[in-house]
Structure formats: C-alpha cells, structure tokens
Amino acid sequence: MSMIPAPRSRPDAPAPPPIGAQTAARRTLSNGQRVLLAGIGVLFVGGCALAPAPTLVSLVALLSIVYIAAFAERLVLLHKAVRDPGLITISPADARAVPDDDLPIYTVLVPAYREPEVLAQLLASIARLEYPADRLEVLLLLEEDDEETLAAAGAGPSPAYLRVVRVPYSEPRTKPKACNIGLGLARGDLITIFDAEDRPEPLQLRRAALAFRRLPATVACLQAKLAFFNHEQNLLTRWFTTEYAMWFEQMLPGLVRQDAPVPLGGTSNHFRTDVLRALDGWDAFNVTEDADLGVRLYRRGYRTLILDSVTLEEANSDAINWLKQRSRWYKGYLQTWLVHSRQPLRRCREMGPAAYLRFNLFVGGTPMLAILNPVFWALTLMWFVGRVGFVRTLFPTGVLYISLVCLVAGNFTFVYINVLAARATGLPGLVSRSLLSVGYWVLMSLAAGKALVQLIIAPSFWEKTAHGLGSGASAAAVEPVSANPLEASHANA
C-alpha cells in the first residue's frame, strides 16, 4: 500500500486535471430566486392582510394539488417498475468469462472520515472483489487530520492496488470535495465509489465493466442497488430496509423507465471516467452530490441505468444518528432542486416538460412534502379533536374533497407502496412493520425541518454519520449476509 498526499501537500507532484469546477450549490439562492421568493412573500403577506380567507384557502388548494400530483407520480413509477424494471443484468458466467487482460482499469474511490472501526471490514470486502489486482486501483481518501483512520489504514494489509490519499484541509469538508481529488488522480477508464461500511457484491466491477462495453456511450452511469446487512436489528432498521427496497427496486427503476433524471445513491454508482471529468466532477458544496450529478448527467444528454448487483450497507439503528443522516440527504435534495430550478424555462427545454415536472415532484417534492406534512397533520387533529372553526374556513367544499383524496388515497398509497416493497424483500417481519410506517414519516418530517433550518444557516455543513453501530458492522465477515432476496447475488455470484 502506498500513501500519497493530495496535490497541494506535494507541490513537486504533477498537477492533476482541473477537477471540481462545479460549485453551483455554493450559493443557496440565485439573485433571481431571491427576487422571486421575496415577491411571493410580499404577495402572501399582502393577501393575508387584505383577504386572509381566500389567500389561505388558495394556498391549501395549491398544496393539495401538489400532494395529489406527487402521489400520482409515485404510483406511475411503481407501475412502470413492476411491469418492467429495466435492470441491466449480467450473469455470473458472462462476468467471469471476460479475460482479465480485456478488462479496463477500474478506479475505486473510498472517501472516509473518522472510520477506523469499519475500515478493516471495508478493505476485506474490496479484497473479495473478483477483479484482477493489476487492473484495479483503490484510492482511500482520508482527511489529513484524521489520524485514527490513517493509522488504521497503515495497520492493515498493503495490497499493491491500494493507495492512501491525504486530503488537505480546506472548506467545504465534504465527501464530493474528496472525490474530486480522487478523480484528478484516477487512472481508471471506469470509476466507482464505495462508502466505508460497504460490502459490495464480489462480481460488481466485472458486471459493470461488461455492461458498459455492451451499452451505448450515452449510458454514462450504472447505479447498483443498495440493501442492508443489519435489517433485523430493530424497528428503525426494518423501516429503513423497506424504504431502501422501495427506492432501489421501485422508484429509481421507475424513473429510468420514465426517462426522467435519476438522483443517484451515494455509493456503488459506476461511471465512465471521461464523462465524469467532462462534467467537472462533483459539486463540492452539495451535500447530496450524487443526486446533483444524476441530474447534471441527464441535462447533458447522458443516461443512467440500474445495475442488477447489490452492495450491502449498514442501516442506521440509532434515531439521532438517523436524523443526522436524513437531514443531510434532505438538505442536499433541496440544494439540488434549487440549483436546477434556476433559469426554469431553459431547464424545461433541456430536460423536456415531462421530465422537468418529474424532477420537481421527485427531487423537490420529497423534502418539501415531508416539511409540510406536520402542518396538515396538525390541521386534521385540530378538526377531529377540537372542531376548531378556522379549519372549516380553510377547507370549503371543493378544497375539502381534494384534501380528503390526499388524506385517504395519498396515505394509503404510501402505505401500499411500503407494503409491496417489504413483501418483495421476502424478509419476515418487514410487512407488519411497514404497516406502522406512519412513525417513520414523523421521523422524516423532523429530519426535513432540521434540513430546512440547516439550509439557511449552514448549507454545506456535512453532518457526520457514525458507522459501526449495526449488528456485525465491525466484523470483517467472510461472506456478506444473503438472507434478503435483494442480496441473493452475493451468494449466487
């Protein structure tokens, strides 16, 4: 294992290509968005002062329509995914049939910060990858002041393909900034990212390399599926597992089938390196750089497909830790939505009206509806418990019918989708727990509210998620768990 500093720490080293020019999320709002938001605020305050009842009724009606549109979109995605998920499937025999010399050089980026507990398990998982060592490059991207993880990296085995890169201190201290440094140093024709707690299926790189060979050059990214190895730990991990099954088995395949922008997962996304460099890498100021990159790929005419290969991760088993992680995800979705909502007419022409609408409903709607949910829950509770008069005023007959559709059909839709996702995993106990998912929605709303506050006061702050809390998370298991059919490719590879 070699240890190399990032370019700034070694001025005599050859300068890497200029990577990381994407910094759109550095500004939360553009000037145009500030003016628009101020204008909407003035109109709303003026409306409330001059005609409060019609103004508030119109707002409730508008939000109810957005809710219905979001519910309908989820049902369409589910229908598309169930009929034909469009997964890219490479059989184990085909993956292994490619001669080693015909495989491209593959770079694996591993950005990690304060992860000494899980580093040994990660390196063991990478060692199990069925990819020739002389065609593999693993860049372990560690902050220069992270002495504990640096020490853990030095204490482990030292395969020739592994290099430790010291990421120099600079703001923002984010995963995409570290990945941009890795991208500048990468030698591979293909590149992927694994997080510190990941357990990728051993054939994943071979499957991706062969898939890219078979697919047209316009397919620039393959997103592997993600699942959890500690799904049975507690109620929270069961909810999280169901959500991931819904996300990677229904929602993302549905977006692919709809030819819509695909917000990528944060790990196990595989890229053509030249395309990634042409896009100037990741936005260092966006805390869900993966979602932003998926949208930018789509805007540039590239496609993302779903690879039928699974990476196991650790589901957050602690509610506080989960809130930290989820609030960062929601904040990043809000950043991505705001960035790609600048110049909306131009974005609509780039994506097409239908795809742009789906982008707004999915990327913008996901955190915004989670923020608004408690408001409507409170109004519903106020009416059924106290028959508060002003609630009746907000819901005249027409708006009441729309809102009832949201209340009954919308909530049923989300429970139904969760139950389908839980049932598809084949894991005992998930279906019954998914019927209690309203508790999970409350946590989502807490995280979304926290995300909105942080978007205002600390937009690029990367709140660290602690790993190694899951059952078996720190153990360097010989083989990943394969009880879940979503993970069966680990056992069958």
N, C-alpha and C positions, 0 to 999 in steps of 0.2 A: 504494500500500500504506500502510495506516495502522498505527501502533504504539500499542497501548493497554496500560496496566497492568491487572493483575487488581485486584479491588475494594479490597483492603487497601492497595494502593500509591497509590490516588487516592480519598481519603475523601470528596471532593465529588461523586463519581460516584453515580448512583442505585444502590442496593443490588440485586443480582440476587436471584432467588428463592432461598429456602434449599435448597441442593442439597448432597448428600453426607452425609446423616444416617446412611447405612449404614456402621457401623463394627464389625460383628459379629466380624470377624477380628482386632480389636484384642487380644482375649483368645484365646490359643491353645486353652485348655480352659475349659469352664464348670465351676462348682463340682460339678455332678452328674457331669460327665465325669471330674473329678479323683477323686471318690469311687469311681466305677466302675473307673477304671484302677487305683487303689490296691487295691481289693478283688480284682480279677483278679490283681494282683501277689502279694498275700498268699496267695490260693488256690494260685497256681502254685508259689510258694516252699514253701508247706506241703506241697503234693502231692509236690514233688521230694524233700522231707526224709523224708516218711513212706512214700511209694510211688513212687519215681522212675520205674521202668519203665512202669507203667500211665499215669502222668501224661504222660510224653514220648510214648508211643505214641498216647494220645488226642489230644495236640496235633498230631502228624504226621498222624493220620487227619483231623482237622478241617481242617487246612490243605490237605490233598489234595483234600477235597471242595470247598473254596473254589476251588482251581485248576480242577477239572473244571467247576464252575458258570461260572467266567469264560470258559473255552474254549467251553463250550456257548453262552454268550451271544454271543460273537463270531461263532460260526457262524450263529446265528439272525439277527444283524444283517446279516451278509453275504448270507444267503438273501433277506432282505427287500429289501435294496438292489439285488441282481441282478434280482429279479423285477420290481420297480417302485421306482426310486429316489425317485419323487415330487418331482422337481425342479420349481421354478417357472420356466418358460421363457417369455421374451418375445422375439419375433423382432425383428431389427433394423428391419424395416419398421414394425412396430407401435410400437416405441420412438420412432422418428423421426416417426411420424405425429401424435403429440400436439403441438398448437400450443404454442409457448413460453409464451404467456400463461396456458395452462391448467396449467402445471407448478407444483408447490408450491415455496416457498423451501426450499432444501436447505443444511443446515449440515454442513461437513466439518471434523472435529476432527483436528488433526495434532499429537499430543504428541511432542516430540523433545527429546533431551538429548545434547549433545556430538555433533552430527551434521552438522558443516559440510561434510564430504566428499560427502554424498549429498543435501544439501538442494537443489541446483540440479536434479538429476535428478528429485526429487520434484515440485518446482514445475513442471517441464516436463511431467511426467505429468498433473498436475492441469490444466494449460493445455490438454491434449489431450482433456479430458472434453467430450463433446458435450452440454453443458448451458448454457442461456443465462446469461450473466455477471450479468445483473441479478436472476436468481433464485438465485444461488449465493453462499454465504458460507463462506469458508475461514478458520478460526481456527488460527493457528500458535502452539501453546502451548509457550513456552520458559521455562526457569528463569531467574530474574532475574540469576543469577551466571554464566550460560552465555554469556560474551561472544563466544566464537568463533562459535557458531551464530547469535547475534543479529547479529553483523557480516555473516555470510554471507547472512542474510535481508535485511539492508539493502542488500547489494550487488547483489542480483538485480533482476529486473523487478518493477514495482509495479502489478499489476492492481487494479482497484477492489474486487474481491471479497475480497482478501487482507488480513487484519488480524493483526498480531503481538501476542500477549498475553504480558506478562511475568508469570510465575507466581511469587508471592512465596515466599521461603524459609519453610518450616515442615515439621515432621515429620508423617507419613512422606513422604519424597521418592519418590513413586510415580507411575506413569502414571495410575491412576484418580483420584488427587487432582487432577492437572492437568486431566483430562477433566471432573471435576465443576465446575471453574472455567469451562471452556468451555461446559458445559451451562447454567450460570447465565447466560451472556452470549448464548447462541444465539438467533437469530431464526427459524430454520427450523422448518417443520412436520415435516420429516424430518431425521434426523441420522445421520451415519456417522463412522467412524474410519479413517484411513489412517496406517500407520506410515511412518517417514522413508524407508525404502528401497522403498516400494511402487510398483508400476506397474499401476494399475487399468485394466481394460478401458474404453475411452472411453465406451461406452454404459451403463456400470453404473448410474449415477444415474438415467438415464431408465428403464431396465428396472425398477429398484426402485420408482420413483415410480408407474409404471403398474401394477406388481404390487400395491402397497399399495392402489391405487384399486380393483382388481378383487377383492381378498381381503376377507374379513370383518374387522371391527375387532378381533376376538380374536387375529388374527395381528399381533403387535407387533414381530416381528423377522424380518429376512431375512438369512441368513448366506451371503455369496458364497463361492465356492470359492477356495482358495489353491493356488498352484503356484510353481515356482522358475524363474528365468531362467538360473541358473548350474549346472544339473543335471549338466553334463558335466565339471565342474572337477576332481573327484577322487572317490575311493571313498566318502568321507563324504557328499558332496553327492548321490551316487547313492542311497545308503541313505536319506538324508533325503527325497529326492524320492519314493521308493517309499512311505515312511511317510506323507507328506502325501497321496499318491494314495489310499492305503488309508483315511486319516482322512476326507477330504472326498468321496470317491467311494463309500465303503462304510459306514464306521462311523456318521458323522453322518446320512446319509440313512436308514440302518437304524434309528437312534434315532427319527427323525421318523416312520418307518413304524410303529414300535412304540408311538408316542405316549408317549415317555419324555422326561425332561429332557434338553436338548441343551446340553452345555458348549460355549459359543461359542469361536470363534477370536479372537485378539486384534485383528484388523483386518477391515475390509470387512464388518462387521456393521451393518445398517441398521435404524433404529428409528423408531417413531412417537414424536416428542419428548414429547408429553403423557404417554404411558405411562411413559417413562423418568423424567420428573420426578415422576410419581406414586409411583414406586418409590424416590425419593430418590437417583437416580443410582447410581454405582458405589461399592463398598466400598473406601475409600481404603487400608485396611490389608491387603487381599488382593492378593497378587502375581500371581494369575491372576483378575483382576476379571471377565474375560469369562466364565469358567466359572461363577463365582458368580452373575453376573447371569442367565445362561441358566437356572440352577436357580430363582432367585427369580421369574423370569418364569413358569416352569411352575407354581410354587406358587401364584401369584396368578391362575391360570387362563388365561394367555396362551400362544399357540403360537409356535414358531419354525420356519420353513421354510427350505429351501436354495434359493438363487437360482442359476440356471444362468448365471453370469457369473464370470470368473476375474480375480483380482488376482495379479500376479507379485511374488514376494518374493526376497530373497537367502538362499539356503541357506547355513548356516554351513559353511565349508570348513576351519576350524581346530578341532581336537579340544578344546582347552582352552576356546575361546570357546563351542563347542557344549555342553560340560559346564556352563558358567555359565548358559547359557540354559535348558538342560533341567532343571537342578536347581531353577531358579526356577519352571518350569512344574510340576514335581512337588511342590514346596513349596506352591504355590498350590492344586493339586488336594487335597493333604492339608488345607490350611486350609478349603477349600470343603466337603470331606467332614465335617470336624469341626464346622463351623458348622451345617450342615444335618442333622447327626446329633443335635443337641441336641433334647430332647423327642421321642424317636423315635416314640412312639405317635401324637403329634399330626402329625408329618411323614408318617407312614404313612397317616393319614386324609386329609391334604391331597392327597398325590400318588396314593394308591391303593397297595395292597400290591405289585402287579407293578412299577409304575413306581419305587417306593421301593427294591425289590430291585435293579432295573437301575441306579439311581443309585449304590447301594453297590458293586455289582460293577464299574461302569464308572469312576466318579469316584474312589471309594476303592480299588478293586481295581487300577487302573492303576499307581499308585506303590507300593502295598503289595506286589504280586507282584514288581515289579522289585527291591524291597528284599530279599525273601525268596529270590529265585532263586539267589544265590550260596551260600546255606546248603544248598539241595538239590543244587546242582552239586557242592559240596564233599563231601556225603554220598555221592553217586553215585561220585565219583572215589575216595574212600576205600575204597569197597567193591570196585570193579573193579580197583583197583591194589593195595591192601593187604589186602583181605578183613578189614577191621577189625571185630572181634567185636561191639562195641556197635551198629554199624549194623544187623546182623541182628536185634538185640533191638528196635530201633525199628520194624522192618517185619515183624511177624508176617503170616501168610498173607493175611488179609483186607486189611490195610493195604497189603501188598506189591502186590496186584492193583490196588488203587486207584492206587497210586503209579506202577505200570507204565503205566496208562492215561494218567496225567499226563505221564510221560516220553516215551512213544511218540506217542500220539494228540495230546496237547497241543502238543508241539513241532512235530509235523507240521502241525497246524492253523495255527500262526503262520507257518511257512514257506510253507504253501499260500496263505494269505491274502496274504502279501507277494508271492508269485509272481503271483497273479491281479492284484494292484494294479499291479505292474511291467508285466505284459503289457498291461493296459488302457491304459497311457500311450502305447504304441506307440513308445517311445524305445529305440533299440538299446543293448544292454549292461545295461539295468536288470534283466532277468530273471536273467541269470547272476550279477549282483552280489547279487540278493536271496537266492540260494541260500547266500550266505555271511553272511546276516544275524545269525548267532549272534555275530559280532564286534560288531555293533550292539547286541545285547542286553547284552553286557558293559559297553559304554559307558552304556547305560540304567541298569544296576544301580549303576555308580559314581555317576551323577548322582542316583539315588534315595537312596543312602546319604548323600550330601552334603546333599540336601534335608532328610532327617530330622534331621541334626545342626543345620542352619540353622533348622529349625522350632523347635528347642529354644532356641537361643542368639540368633537374630536373625530372628524370624518375618516381619517386614515389610521386611527389608532387600531392596532392589531391585538385584540384581547386573546391572550394565550389560553389554549385549551389543554388541560392536563391529560396525559395519557398514562396507561399502566394501571388504571383503576378497575378494568374489567377482569372477570374471572379468567385466569390463564393468559392475561395480556402480557405479562412479563416473561412468560416461559417461551423458550425457543423450541416450540413444538416440532416434532419430526415431520408431521403432516398436518395441514390445516384441517379444521373441523369440517365435516361434509354431511351433517345431518339435514341441512336445508337443500331441497332440490335446486335452488338457485346456485348452490355451491357444488353441485354434483360434478362439474367439470374438473374440480380438483382431484376427485377420486378416480375419474374415468380417463384422465389425461395419460 
